[in-house]
Each structure stands twice: as C-alpha cells, then as structure tokens.
Amino acid sequence: AIDLVVVNLYPFASEPSIELIDIGGPAMVRAAAKNHAHVAVVVNPSDYDAVLAEVRSDGAVSPPTRRRLARDAFAAIAAYDMQIANWFDEQADEPLPKGLHLSLHLQQPLRYGENPHQQGARYLIDGKRSWWDDAVQHGGKDLSYLNLFDTEAAWRLVHRFDSPACVIVKHANPCGVSVHDDVTEAYRQANACDPVSAFGGIVALNRPVPAELARALAPVFTEVVVAPSFDPEALAVFAEKGNLRVLSGPAPYGAALDVRSIDGGLLVQQVDTVDLDRSHWTVVTDAQPTDAQWADLAFAWTVCASVSSNAIVLAKDRQAFGIGAGQQNRVDSARIAAERAAGRATGGVCASDAFFPFRDGLDVAAAAGVRAVIQPGGSVRDAEVIAAANEHGIAMVVTGERHFRH
C-alpha cells in the first residue's frame, strides 16, 4: 500500500511553454488526494518538516493533516491548470479573454480592511509576481489595507515620469506632484501643492532618496515613503520616526487588466494608459502652446489621468498647484483646483480628464490665470468652449481620449 505521495509539478509559471505542462504529476496528485483517507499527498515543500515530524512521532500522518494536505493538493492542481489556461488566453491576442481564470492565495494578512470592522488581506495571483513581494520595508509599523491601496496608486503614477519626480497621494488621489532635476526639490514642490492634504499621505519618489530629502520630509507626518532606494544617512533620519513605513522596491511589474467586484461577478477592463504622442493631439484654438506649455500640458495630462473624476489639474513648470478631484460636476472641480492654486498657476496650464460640458469650467481656469488647456473634446458644446478659449486668448489642445477614473 502507498501511504505517502510527494510531487513537485513542472514549474510552468517560471517559463510557460508546452514542454513544461505536467501530465503525470497532476494525475498522481489527484488520485492521491481523492484517496486521502489512506494516503497523504504533499505538493508544497513548506509542508515537508511538519509531515516528517508526524511520521517520526506517530508513525503515520494524522487524518486531519491528510485532509488539509488533500485540500491543498486540489487547490494546487486547480491553480496549475488555471495558469496554463491563462497562458493560452494570452496567446490568443484578444483585448479581453473569453474566460477569466483566477486562482489566488493568501499572501499578507492585514489587521483589518478599509475600516476596523472589516477583515482584510492581500492575495497574490498564482504564478504571478508582485513588486510588493520584492519590496523591502526598512522601518515603521506593518502596512495597512489603505497603506497598500494608496501606495500602489502613488507608485504607479510616479513611474509614469522618466525624469526625477515626487507624487504625494491621500485617499487614492494625488494631492501633490512635481517633476524636477533635483529629487529633493521635487518633493518640496509636491508638498507645496497642498500641504494640508499631504499631512498623513503617501510619498513616492522614482529616484534614490538622499539625506537632504529625508530631513525635508521628516517634520511632515507621513504614513509611507517609497522609493527605489535610500542613502544610509536617509534611513538613519527616518529611523527616528518610529511609525513611518519606509519601503524600497522595483518599479511596478504592470497589470494587463483592471478588475473590480460587483454583485455576482466582476467588472473587467484594460488598464488605462496615457498617450503622450503630440501627433495624436490637435490644437483647436487661434493661440498655439509654447514649448514650455507643451511640456506642462503633457505633465498635467499624466497627473489628471490618475485623479478621480471629475478631475481638473492646474500646473506650471511641471509642478501641480491645484488638483480638483471627485466632484459630481466639472466646474466645482475647477473651482477647487483654482482655490488650491491660489494664483500660483498664473501663466500655467489646465488639464481636464473629460470634455467641458459648458464653458463655465474653462472660465474658472482662465480666471486662475492659465494660458493653455488640454482636454479630450467631444462635447456637443465644443464650439462654445473653443470660442471661450479664443475669447480668453488661451491655447486649447484636444486629445480625443478621455480618462475617467472611479
């Protein structure tokens, strides 16, 4: 009689190919798991020590352990088959797969979810890598559900910039963004956008953090600071902030799909990308953007795509000065952005994630001093809005691509 079956499946996820699709291994595992009343089946090396300890102590594997191992075995086979099915879906070159084969395992228990009365955890898709698991936490408390959520948003946005950049996120929305040749100055400028909202926020940088930046950040209450790396002296500064979570890690590995839960299923879409190819944009006004304004328009458009709709961003010299987020009408987002900017965007630019349904939002931007606007266009009142831009002497660029974010 066979009492113990130990199988390591071909490592399909490491290098997907037809040759690495295991046939005999899964069949053996299924047969052993079905007969778990008499057979212990082990598919995870992390179980070796516990199983050996039971055998040495009791001469056999206990029924509860055999049941747990059988459950793990069937889960492993299911995940293995899903990895293969997903690989075939990827070869089909379809925007969205006909079936979505999801197998995830618990990767990181959390104290709670979005609120203390909600349970929460981070799960990892079987066979996938996450930058989170390659990141190193250098200090501070354990990451919370909201820390993970907001840090992900900040980390993705800051890596949309090739030049040194800083992004500050609060409640999933950027409240400060700056691009500058000096990463320390990028932080100072990002924090200056809205220092009230930056309090208790997430700071993301796409360059190594020097001691000077750490000293500038230390007096500001911050939940998480994440960067590719930190100078030893910078880590020493942060070590004095006992609760500050300090993370270094690689750039996001990227995801092909954006998935959200609804009753009975999922909403699935391709991940939003930002097209910065000026040949795809059209100037629709008499005034033309200057070279400096073109750079600012690309910057503001990139930021705007990461702001909850309705989104308005006022910027100048690749620094956000006013961000209006999440309002149910566009003109209120424009007013909030103008209030935050407080005159600092004079001569700058405005980005709107969707078209202006009326000229009122544009009038607010003009009153804030902006001299160029970027928006998707497509409103039935486009002619009225363009006429308003000409009236104000503002250059307007239409992208033809909307960036709603909910």
HELIX and SHEET records of a PDB file:
HELIX    1   1 PHE A   12  SER A   14  5                                   3    
HELIX    2   2 ILE A   18  LEU A   20  5                                   3    
HELIX    3   3 GLY A   24  LYS A   34  1                                  11    
HELIX    4   4 PRO A   45  ASP A   47  5                                   3    
HELIX    5   5 TYR A   48  ASP A   58  1                                  11    
HELIX    6   6 PRO A   63  GLN A   91  1                                  29    
HELIX    7   7 TRP A  131  ASP A  134  1                                   4    
HELIX    8   8 TYR A  145  VAL A  158  1                                  14    
HELIX    9   9 VAL A  183  CYS A  193  1                                  11    
HELIX   10  10 PRO A  195  ALA A  198  1                                   4    
HELIX   11  11 ALA A  211  LEU A  217  1                                   7    
HELIX   12  12 PRO A  232  ALA A  239  1                                   8    
HELIX   13  13 ARG A  278  HIS A  280  5                                   3    
HELIX   14  14 ASP A  291  CYS A  304  1                                  14    
HELIX   15  15 ARG A  330  ALA A  341  1                                  12    
HELIX   16  16 ASP A  360  ALA A  367  1                                   8    
HELIX   17  17 ASP A  382  HIS A  392  1                                  11    
SHEET    1   A 2 LEU A   4  VAL A   6  0                                        
SHEET    2   A 2 ALA A  40  VAL A  42  1                                        
SHEET    1   B 2 LEU A 104  PRO A 109  0                                        
SHEET    2   B 2 ALA A 121  ILE A 125 -1                                        
SHEET    1   C 6 VAL A 136  GLY A 139  0                                        
SHEET    2   C 6 ARG A 245  SER A 248 -1                                        
SHEET    3   C 6 THR A 222  ALA A 227  1                                        
SHEET    4   C 6 GLY A 201  LEU A 205  1                                        
SHEET    5   C 6 ALA A 165  LYS A 170 -1                                        
SHEET    6   C 6 ASN A 173  VAL A 179 -1                                        
SHEET    1   D 2 LEU A 257  ILE A 262  0                                        
SHEET    2   D 2 GLY A 265  GLN A 270 -1                                        
SHEET    1   E 6 THR A 282  VAL A 283  0                                        
SHEET    2   E 6 ALA A 395  VAL A 398 -1                                        
SHEET    3   E 6 ALA A 372  GLN A 375  1                                        
SHEET    4   E 6 VAL A 349  SER A 352  1                                        
SHEET    5   E 6 ILE A 312  LYS A 316 -1                                        
SHEET    6   E 6 GLN A 319  GLY A 324 -1                                        
END                                                                             
